[in-house]
Amino acid sequence: MKRTLSLLFLPVLLAFTLGGITNWTVKPAGVKIDFSLPAEPHKLSFSGLDASIAFDPADLAASEVIARIDVKTLATEDPGLTQHLLSPDFLDAKKYPRIKLMSTGFEKQEGGGYLMHAALAIKDSVHAVLVPFTFETKGEEGLFKGSFEIFSGDYGVMKKSKSGGDKVVINLEIPVTRSK
């Protein structure tokens, strides 16, 4: 009987002693999601990030990120270009209103920082991506910063280019606060 009770309370004891994963809430006003095509002079950005972030450097196996971006929040320096990029010729914002990213794992990198393995869904295509990032905390506040590359032709946004003309560099700065 004692052994049965001990086994029943083991998960409760572990949860109490190990604590839980830290959940973070995105601070929308400070979010920066910028991207560029090295072959083009235009700078583009998104706002409209909605994310669920559970990240703990001490427990990478339990960490998870699920993020969605409202495609209609795309902004460029040229309103005509913005509308063209939102059209069916490129992002097709009416048919595909969200870009989604879901983590599949995390690694600590030598020299500092982390590497997120994730699935990125744009339009009706999903591909694995690697997102190197740093995470700094100060009290209840934190900041995720990272940069990664994709090829828009893989997602049907542009034609696939053998020369790499469809390469997109994505830069992220995501301020967060510890969830209560």
Residue frames as a rotation matrix with the C-alpha (Angstrom) as fourth column:
MET 1
0.567 0.823 0.000 0.00
0.823 -0.567 0.000 0.00
0.000 0.000 -1.000 0.00
LYS 2
0.429 -0.487 -0.761 2.81
0.152 -0.791 0.592 2.43
-0.890 -0.370 -0.266 0.91
ARG 3
-0.629 -0.720 0.292 4.53
0.374 0.049 0.926 1.70
-0.681 0.692 0.239 -2.37
THR 4
-0.145 0.680 0.719 1.32
0.980 -0.003 0.201 2.33
0.139 0.733 -0.665 -4.35
LEU 5
0.798 0.442 -0.409 0.79
0.528 -0.840 0.123 5.68
-0.289 -0.314 -0.904 -2.60
SER 6
0.015 -0.885 -0.465 4.42
0.125 -0.459 0.879 6.63
-0.992 -0.071 0.104 -3.21
LEU 7
-0.689 -0.262 0.676 4.05
0.651 0.187 0.736 5.89
-0.319 0.947 0.042 -6.92
LEU 8
0.287 0.887 0.363 0.83
0.949 -0.315 0.019 7.90
0.131 0.339 -0.932 -7.11
PHE 9
0.860 0.070 -0.505 2.44
0.264 -0.908 0.324 10.98
-0.436 -0.413 -0.800 -5.54
LEU 10
-0.086 -0.978 0.190 5.72
0.724 0.070 0.686 10.77
-0.685 0.197 0.702 -7.49
PRO 11
-0.158 0.010 0.987 4.47
0.893 -0.426 0.147 12.92
0.422 0.905 0.059 -10.43
VAL 12
0.844 0.494 0.207 3.19
0.340 -0.793 0.505 15.56
0.414 -0.356 -0.838 -8.00
LEU 13
0.650 -0.677 -0.345 6.47
0.342 -0.145 0.929 15.57
-0.679 -0.721 0.137 -6.12
LEU 14
-0.263 -0.768 0.583 8.49
0.900 0.024 0.436 15.85
-0.349 0.639 0.685 -9.35
ALA 15
0.202 0.418 0.886 6.33
0.729 -0.668 0.149 18.71
0.654 0.616 -0.440 -10.61
PHE 16
0.976 0.190 -0.109 6.74
0.209 -0.659 0.723 20.53
0.065 -0.728 -0.683 -7.30
THR 17
0.451 -0.872 -0.188 10.50
0.335 -0.030 0.942 20.06
-0.827 -0.488 0.279 -7.04
LEU 18
-0.365 -0.632 0.684 11.39
0.865 0.041 0.500 20.57
-0.344 0.774 0.532 -10.70
GLY 19
-0.395 0.304 -0.867 9.08
-0.168 -0.952 -0.257 23.50
-0.903 0.044 0.427 -11.24
GLY 20
0.493 0.623 0.608 7.51
0.553 0.316 -0.771 24.15
-0.672 0.716 -0.189 -14.60
ILE 21
-0.298 -0.521 0.800 8.50
0.951 -0.231 0.204 25.53
0.078 0.822 0.564 -17.93
THR 22
-0.506 0.074 -0.860 8.50
0.264 -0.935 -0.236 29.33
-0.821 -0.347 0.453 -18.14
ASN 23
0.167 0.636 0.753 5.77
0.981 -0.034 -0.189 30.81
-0.094 0.771 -0.630 -20.30
TRP 24
-0.738 -0.479 -0.476 6.37
0.386 -0.877 0.285 34.15
-0.554 0.027 0.832 -22.00
THR 25
0.465 0.883 0.073 3.91
0.678 -0.301 -0.671 36.72
-0.570 0.361 -0.738 -23.34
VAL 26
-0.312 -0.551 0.774 4.88
0.928 -0.350 0.126 38.71
0.201 0.758 0.621 -26.43
LYS 27
-0.072 0.209 -0.975 5.01
0.371 -0.902 -0.221 42.49
-0.926 -0.378 -0.013 -26.04
PRO 28
0.416 0.343 0.842 3.49
0.857 0.163 -0.489 43.44
-0.305 0.925 -0.226 -29.44
ALA 29
0.969 0.025 -0.247 4.65
-0.030 -0.976 -0.215 47.07
-0.246 0.216 -0.945 -29.50
GLY 30
0.289 -0.949 -0.126 8.32
-0.689 -0.298 0.661 46.09
-0.665 -0.104 -0.740 -29.58
VAL 31
0.340 -0.115 0.933 8.14
0.369 0.929 -0.019 43.18
-0.865 0.351 0.359 -32.04
LYS 32
0.119 -0.348 -0.930 10.30
-0.845 -0.527 0.089 43.51
-0.521 0.775 -0.356 -35.16
ILE 33
0.172 -0.060 0.983 9.91
0.405 0.914 -0.015 41.01
-0.898 0.401 0.182 -37.98
ASP 34
0.370 -0.179 -0.912 11.87
-0.706 -0.692 -0.150 42.36
-0.604 0.699 -0.382 -40.92
PHE 35
0.264 -0.361 0.895 12.86
0.487 0.850 0.199 40.56
-0.832 0.383 0.400 -44.05
SER 36
0.256 -0.273 -0.927 14.71
-0.718 -0.696 0.007 41.32
-0.647 0.664 -0.374 -47.20
LEU 37
0.866 -0.123 0.484 15.58
0.415 0.716 -0.562 39.77
-0.278 0.688 0.671 -50.50
PRO 38
0.056 -0.933 -0.354 19.31
0.296 -0.323 0.899 40.35
-0.953 -0.155 0.259 -51.01
ALA 39
-0.560 -0.250 0.790 18.64
0.806 0.053 0.589 40.55
-0.189 0.967 0.172 -54.75
GLU 40
0.207 0.723 0.659 16.12
0.699 -0.580 0.417 43.41
0.684 0.375 -0.626 -54.23
PRO 41
-0.704 -0.550 0.449 16.48
0.144 -0.730 -0.668 46.81
0.695 -0.406 0.593 -52.53
HIS 42
0.104 0.885 0.454 13.15
-0.409 -0.378 0.831 46.62
0.907 -0.272 0.322 -50.68
LYS 43
-0.969 -0.235 0.076 12.82
-0.150 0.316 -0.937 46.25
0.196 -0.919 -0.341 -46.92
LEU 44
-0.075 0.977 -0.201 9.67
-0.268 0.174 0.947 44.52
0.960 0.124 0.249 -45.75
SER 45
-0.938 -0.209 0.277 8.17
-0.315 0.173 -0.933 43.85
0.147 -0.963 -0.228 -42.34
PHE 46
-0.134 0.905 -0.403 5.27
0.316 0.424 0.849 42.19
0.939 -0.014 -0.343 -40.60
SER 47
-0.692 0.126 0.711 3.42
-0.713 -0.271 -0.646 43.09
0.112 -0.954 0.278 -37.44
GLY 48
0.306 0.943 -0.134 0.48
-0.904 0.332 0.269 41.08
0.299 0.039 0.954 -36.14
LEU 49
-0.571 -0.562 -0.599 2.48
-0.298 0.821 -0.486 38.38
0.765 -0.099 -0.636 -34.32
ASP 50
0.531 0.650 0.543 0.48
-0.822 0.240 0.516 36.02
0.205 -0.721 0.662 -32.11
ALA 51
-0.170 -0.715 -0.678 2.64
-0.370 0.684 -0.629 33.50
0.914 0.144 -0.380 -30.27
SER 52
0.943 0.257 0.211 2.59
-0.307 0.424 0.852 30.94
0.130 -0.868 0.479 -27.52
ILE 53
0.123 -0.983 -0.140 6.11
-0.388 0.082 -0.918 30.70
0.913 0.167 -0.371 -26.07
ALA 54
0.969 -0.030 0.246 7.19
-0.212 0.412 0.886 28.23
-0.128 -0.911 0.393 -23.40
PHE 55
0.492 -0.865 -0.099 10.96
0.059 0.146 -0.988 28.51
0.869 0.480 0.123 -23.19
ASP 56
0.894 -0.324 0.311 13.39
-0.357 -0.093 0.930 27.58
-0.272 -0.942 -0.199 -20.46
PRO 57
0.289 -0.869 -0.402 17.14
-0.812 0.000 -0.583 27.38
0.506 0.495 -0.706 -21.19
ALA 58
-0.543 -0.490 0.682 17.40
-0.806 0.532 -0.259 24.77
-0.236 -0.690 -0.684 -18.43
ASP 59
-0.262 0.530 0.807 14.69
0.097 0.846 -0.524 22.60
-0.960 -0.059 -0.273 -20.01
LEU 60
-0.618 -0.054 -0.784 15.01
-0.702 -0.412 0.582 22.82
-0.355 0.910 0.216 -23.79
ALA 61
-0.968 0.248 -0.030 13.24
0.212 0.878 0.429 19.47
0.133 0.409 -0.903 -24.25
ALA 62
-0.257 0.926 -0.278 10.04
0.877 0.103 -0.470 20.90
-0.407 -0.364 -0.838 -22.75
SER 63
-0.514 0.010 -0.858 10.31
-0.101 -0.994 0.049 24.24
-0.852 0.112 0.512 -24.57
GLU 64
-0.247 0.518 0.819 7.86
0.926 0.374 0.042 25.04
-0.284 0.769 -0.573 -27.36
VAL 65
-0.662 0.105 -0.742 7.04
-0.206 -0.978 0.045 27.93
-0.721 0.182 0.669 -29.68
ILE 66
-0.200 0.647 0.735 3.92
0.956 0.293 0.002 28.26
-0.214 0.704 -0.678 -31.79
ALA 67
-0.524 -0.079 -0.848 3.73
0.076 -0.996 0.046 31.52
-0.848 -0.040 0.528 -33.72
ARG 68
0.098 0.606 0.790 1.34
0.973 0.107 -0.203 33.00
-0.208 0.788 -0.579 -36.27
ILE 69
-0.767 -0.300 -0.568 1.67
0.163 -0.946 0.280 36.17
-0.621 0.122 0.774 -38.31
ASP 70
0.422 0.907 -0.007 -1.25
0.371 -0.180 -0.911 37.93
-0.827 0.382 -0.412 -39.93
VAL 71
-0.255 -0.571 0.781 -0.15
0.927 0.084 0.364 38.20
-0.273 0.817 0.508 -43.58
LYS 72
0.485 0.550 0.680 -2.22
0.743 -0.669 0.011 41.38
0.461 0.500 -0.733 -44.10
THR 73
0.865 -0.220 -0.452 0.13
0.190 -0.689 0.699 43.23
-0.465 -0.690 -0.554 -41.71
LEU 74
0.062 -0.849 0.525 2.87
0.979 0.154 0.134 43.20
-0.194 0.505 0.841 -44.38
ALA 75
0.855 0.129 -0.502 4.39
0.087 -0.991 -0.106 46.65
-0.511 0.048 -0.858 -44.84
THR 76
0.026 -0.854 0.519 6.87
0.998 0.051 0.034 48.03
-0.056 0.517 0.854 -47.36
GLU 77
-0.598 -0.307 -0.740 8.05
0.330 -0.936 0.122 51.55
-0.731 -0.171 0.661 -48.23
ASP 78
-0.880 0.298 -0.369 5.70
-0.468 -0.416 0.780 51.47
0.079 0.859 0.506 -51.25
PRO 79
-0.266 0.863 0.428 1.94
-0.555 0.226 -0.801 50.88
-0.788 -0.451 0.419 -50.74
GLY 80
0.460 0.400 -0.793 1.63
-0.888 0.226 -0.401 49.66
0.019 0.888 0.459 -54.35
LEU 81
-0.417 -0.701 -0.579 4.33
-0.584 0.695 -0.420 47.05
0.696 0.163 -0.699 -53.75
THR 82
-0.803 0.174 0.570 2.64
-0.478 0.383 -0.790 46.00
-0.356 -0.907 -0.225 -50.50
GLN 83
0.224 0.974 0.010 -0.66
-0.720 0.173 -0.672 45.36
-0.657 0.143 0.740 -52.30
HIS 84
0.313 -0.186 -0.931 1.13
-0.830 0.423 -0.363 43.48
0.461 0.887 -0.022 -55.08
LEU 85
-0.726 -0.673 -0.139 2.88
-0.495 0.653 -0.573 41.21
0.476 -0.347 -0.808 -52.55
LEU 86
-0.610 0.588 0.531 -0.44
-0.452 0.293 -0.843 40.50
-0.651 -0.754 0.086 -50.81
SER 87
0.152 0.703 -0.695 -2.06
-0.977 0.003 -0.211 39.53
-0.146 0.712 0.687 -54.13
PRO 88
0.854 0.243 0.460 -2.53
-0.201 0.970 -0.139 35.97
-0.480 0.026 0.877 -55.43
ASP 89
0.738 -0.639 -0.217 0.68
-0.224 0.070 -0.972 36.45
0.636 0.766 -0.092 -57.46
PHE 90
-0.356 -0.916 0.186 2.74
-0.460 -0.002 -0.888 36.26
0.814 -0.402 -0.420 -54.24
LEU 91
-0.954 -0.115 0.275 1.43
-0.298 0.321 -0.899 35.70
0.015 -0.940 -0.340 -50.68
ASP 92
-0.416 0.879 -0.232 -2.28
0.052 0.277 0.959 35.46
0.908 0.387 -0.161 -51.59
ALA 93
-0.955 -0.087 0.284 -3.34
-0.251 -0.276 -0.928 36.96
0.159 -0.957 0.242 -48.25
LYS 94
-0.090 0.989 0.117 -7.05
-0.989 -0.103 0.107 36.31
0.118 -0.106 0.987 -48.80
LYS 95
0.552 0.294 -0.781 -6.59
-0.373 0.924 0.084 32.59
0.746 0.245 0.619 -49.34
TYR 96
0.185 -0.604 -0.775 -3.67
0.746 0.600 -0.289 32.17
0.640 -0.525 0.562 -46.89
PRO 97
0.706 0.247 0.663 -4.16
-0.049 -0.918 0.394 34.75
0.706 -0.311 -0.636 -44.10
ARG 98
0.827 -0.394 0.400 -1.51
-0.469 -0.091 0.879 33.37
-0.310 -0.914 -0.260 -41.73
ILE 99
0.115 -0.862 -0.494 2.14
-0.417 0.410 -0.812 32.36
0.902 0.299 -0.312 -41.76
LYS 100
0.902 0.279 0.329 2.76
-0.416 0.360 0.835 29.74
0.115 -0.890 0.441 -39.07
LEU 101
-0.147 -0.957 -0.250 5.86
-0.526 0.290 -0.799 28.49
0.838 0.014 -0.546 -37.30
MET 102
0.879 0.381 0.286 5.96
-0.447 0.454 0.771 25.60
0.164 -0.806 0.569 -34.83
SER 103
-0.103 -0.966 0.237 9.08
-0.994 0.091 -0.062 24.48
0.038 -0.241 -0.970 -33.02
THR 104
0.748 0.250 -0.615 10.07
-0.284 0.958 0.044 20.82
0.600 0.141 0.787 -33.19
GLY 105
0.624 -0.559 -0.546 13.12
0.775 0.530 0.343 21.02
0.098 -0.637 0.764 -30.92
PHE 106
0.886 -0.383 0.261 15.86
-0.403 -0.915 0.023 23.20
0.230 -0.125 -0.965 -29.44
GLU 107
0.481 -0.817 -0.317 19.63
0.798 0.558 -0.226 22.93
0.362 -0.144 0.921 -29.03
LYS 108
0.775 -0.417 -0.475 22.14
0.005 -0.747 0.665 24.95
-0.632 -0.518 -0.576 -27.07
GLN 109
0.846 -0.504 0.175 24.89
0.204 0.003 -0.979 26.25
0.493 0.863 0.106 -29.37
GLU 110
0.140 -0.894 -0.425 28.58
0.985 0.083 0.150 26.38
-0.099 -0.440 0.893 -28.59
GLY 111
-0.791 -0.532 0.302 29.63
0.555 -0.832 -0.012 29.92
0.258 0.158 0.953 -27.81
GLY 112
-0.722 0.591 -0.361 26.14
-0.036 -0.553 -0.832 30.87
-0.691 -0.588 0.421 -26.61
GLY 113
-0.409 0.686 -0.602 22.73
-0.909 -0.365 0.201 31.09
-0.081 0.630 0.773 -28.12
TYR 114
-0.212 0.508 0.835 20.28
-0.128 0.832 -0.539 28.45
-0.969 -0.221 -0.111 -29.21
LEU 115
-0.904 0.038 -0.425 19.06
-0.420 0.099 0.902 26.74
0.076 0.994 -0.074 -32.35
MET 116
-0.143 0.930 0.339 15.36
-0.491 0.231 -0.840 26.16
-0.859 -0.286 0.424 -32.88
HIS 117
-0.984 0.062 0.165 14.27
0.169 0.593 0.787 23.40
-0.049 0.803 -0.594 -35.24
ALA 118
-0.374 0.892 -0.254 10.86
-0.250 -0.360 -0.899 24.35
-0.893 -0.272 0.358 -36.61
ALA 119
-0.397 0.406 0.823 8.25
0.894 0.372 0.248 23.81
-0.206 0.835 -0.511 -39.29
LEU 120
-0.661 0.154 -0.734 7.40
-0.156 -0.986 -0.066 26.97
-0.734 0.071 0.676 -41.24
ALA 121
-0.207 0.702 0.681 4.11
0.892 0.421 -0.163 27.09
-0.401 0.574 -0.714 -43.16
ILE 122
-0.555 0.105 -0.825 3.62
-0.328 -0.939 0.101 29.73
-0.764 0.326 0.556 -45.84
LYS 123
-0.214 0.629 -0.747 0.65
-0.956 0.022 0.293 29.39
0.201 0.777 0.597 -48.17
ASP 124
0.814 0.575 0.077 0.10
-0.579 0.797 0.170 25.64
0.036 -0.183 0.982 -48.56
SER 125
0.370 -0.777 -0.509 3.75
0.043 0.562 -0.826 24.62
0.928 0.284 0.241 -48.13
VAL 126
0.917 -0.163 0.363 5.49
-0.378 -0.070 0.923 23.50
-0.125 -0.984 -0.126 -44.96
HIS 127
0.455 -0.840 -0.295 9.27
0.102 0.378 -0.920 23.14
0.885 0.388 0.258 -44.68
ALA 128
0.623 -0.378 -0.685 11.75
0.777 0.202 0.596 22.53
-0.087 -0.904 0.419 -41.89
VAL 129
0.531 -0.502 0.682 13.82
-0.060 -0.825 -0.561 25.58
0.845 0.258 -0.468 -40.89
LEU 130
0.065 -0.584 -0.809 16.64
0.975 0.209 -0.072 26.21
0.211 -0.784 0.583 -38.45
VAL 131
0.653 0.219 0.725 16.45
0.115 -0.975 0.190 29.45
0.749 -0.040 -0.662 -36.48
PRO 132
-0.313 -0.778 -0.544 19.59
0.830 0.054 -0.555 30.44
0.462 -0.626 0.629 -34.55
PHE 133
0.470 0.526 0.709 18.70
0.084 -0.826 0.557 32.89
0.879 -0.202 -0.432 -31.78
THR 134
-0.803 -0.586 -0.108 19.77
0.215 -0.116 -0.970 34.46
0.556 -0.802 0.219 -28.53
PHE 135
0.416 0.906 -0.076 17.63
0.416 -0.115 0.902 34.94
0.809 -0.407 -0.424 -25.46
GLU 136
-0.762 -0.630 0.151 18.43
0.213 -0.464 -0.860 37.56
0.612 -0.623 0.488 -22.85
THR 137
0.359 0.882 -0.306 16.50
0.667 -0.013 0.745 38.12
0.653 -0.471 -0.593 -19.65
LYS 138
-0.828 -0.446 0.339 16.43
0.050 -0.662 -0.748 40.87
0.558 -0.602 0.571 -17.10
GLY 139
-0.735 0.593 0.330 14.02
-0.505 -0.153 -0.850 40.24
-0.453 -0.790 0.412 -14.25
GLU 140
-0.044 0.852 0.522 10.59
0.148 0.522 -0.840 39.49
-0.988 0.040 -0.149 -15.69
GLU 141
0.657 0.238 -0.715 11.51
-0.573 -0.459 -0.679 40.75
-0.490 0.856 -0.165 -19.17
GLY 142
-0.012 -0.686 0.727 13.19
0.325 0.685 0.652 38.90
-0.946 0.245 0.215 -22.02
LEU 143
0.384 0.075 -0.920 14.26
-0.759 -0.542 -0.361 39.39
-0.526 0.837 -0.151 -25.63
PHE 144
0.311 -0.232 0.922 14.52
0.501 0.864 0.049 36.77
-0.808 0.446 0.385 -28.37
LYS 145
0.376 -0.255 -0.891 16.73
-0.728 -0.676 -0.114 37.83
-0.573 0.691 -0.440 -31.32
GLY 146
-0.056 -0.410 0.910 17.46
0.281 0.869 0.408 35.75
-0.958 0.279 0.066 -34.36
SER 147
0.096 0.032 -0.995 17.98
-0.881 -0.463 -0.100 35.64
-0.464 0.886 -0.016 -38.08
PHE 148
-0.257 -0.174 0.951 17.47
0.175 0.959 0.223 32.89
-0.950 0.224 -0.216 -40.65
GLU 149
-0.627 -0.033 -0.778 17.09
-0.716 -0.370 0.592 32.34
-0.307 0.928 0.209 -44.37
ILE 150
0.054 0.620 0.783 14.45
0.219 0.757 -0.615 30.67
-0.974 0.205 -0.095 -46.50
PHE 151
-0.977 -0.212 -0.004 13.86
0.036 -0.184 0.982 30.43
-0.209 0.960 0.188 -50.23
SER 152
-0.374 0.906 -0.196 10.47
-0.603 -0.398 -0.692 31.86
-0.705 -0.141 0.695 -51.18
GLY 153
-0.288 0.226 -0.931 10.27
-0.874 0.336 0.352 29.56
0.392 0.914 0.101 -54.20
ASP 154
-0.946 -0.077 -0.315 10.01
0.050 0.925 -0.377 26.62
0.320 -0.372 -0.871 -51.78
TYR 155
-0.653 0.720 -0.236 6.73
0.312 -0.029 -0.950 28.13
-0.690 -0.694 -0.206 -50.54
GLY 156
-0.186 0.588 0.787 5.25
0.982 0.110 0.150 29.09
0.002 0.801 -0.598 -53.91
VAL 157
0.424 0.295 -0.856 5.64
0.428 -0.898 -0.098 32.81
-0.798 -0.325 -0.508 -53.21
MET 158
0.258 -0.413 -0.874 8.10
-0.828 -0.561 0.021 33.37
-0.498 0.718 -0.486 -56.07
LYS 159
0.877 -0.084 -0.474 9.52
-0.262 0.743 -0.616 31.15
0.404 0.664 0.630 -58.76
LYS 160
0.738 -0.666 0.108 12.35
0.311 0.477 0.822 28.94
-0.599 -0.573 0.559 -57.55
SER 161
0.823 -0.512 -0.245 15.66
-0.547 -0.603 -0.581 30.46
0.150 0.612 -0.776 -58.64
LYS 162
0.743 -0.623 -0.245 18.76
0.578 0.781 -0.235 28.38
0.338 0.033 0.941 -59.35
SER 163
-0.129 -0.835 0.535 20.88
0.321 -0.546 -0.774 31.47
0.938 0.072 0.338 -58.69
GLY 164
-0.453 -0.007 -0.891 19.31
0.890 0.062 -0.453 32.04
0.058 -0.998 -0.022 -55.24
GLY 165
-0.837 0.142 0.528 17.41
0.018 -0.958 0.286 35.16
0.546 0.249 0.800 -56.28
ASP 166
0.223 0.975 0.016 14.46
-0.092 0.005 0.996 33.96
0.970 -0.224 0.091 -54.19
LYS 167
-0.387 -0.435 -0.813 16.49
0.765 0.340 -0.546 33.93
0.514 -0.834 0.201 -50.95
VAL 168
0.467 0.565 0.680 14.81
-0.069 -0.743 0.665 35.78
0.881 -0.358 -0.308 -48.10
VAL 169
-0.670 -0.662 -0.336 16.62
0.383 0.080 -0.920 36.85
0.636 -0.745 0.200 -44.93
ILE 170
0.465 0.879 0.107 14.31
0.205 -0.224 0.953 37.11
0.861 -0.421 -0.285 -41.91
ASN 171
-0.734 -0.671 0.108 15.37
0.116 -0.280 -0.953 39.07
0.669 -0.687 0.284 -38.81
LEU 172
0.342 0.887 -0.310 13.44
0.433 0.144 0.890 38.74
0.834 -0.439 -0.335 -35.56
GLU 173
-0.892 -0.395 0.218 13.36
-0.056 -0.381 -0.923 40.76
0.448 -0.836 0.318 -32.34
ILE 174
0.106 0.967 -0.231 10.65
0.139 0.215 0.967 39.59
0.985 -0.134 -0.111 -29.98
PRO 175
-0.756 -0.293 0.585 10.39
-0.486 -0.348 -0.802 41.23
0.439 -0.890 0.121 -26.56
VAL 176
0.022 0.735 -0.677 8.53
0.245 0.653 0.717 39.17
0.969 -0.181 -0.166 -23.97
THR 177
-0.292 -0.044 0.955 7.43
-0.881 -0.376 -0.287 39.32
0.372 -0.925 0.071 -20.38
ARG 178
-0.981 -0.091 -0.170 7.14
-0.017 0.918 -0.397 36.38
0.192 -0.387 -0.902 -18.02
SER 179
-0.150 0.986 -0.069 3.55
-0.218 0.035 0.975 35.13
0.964 0.162 0.210 -17.90
LYS 180
-0.628 0.018 0.778 1.91
-0.776 -0.091 -0.624 35.04
0.060 -0.996 0.071 -14.49
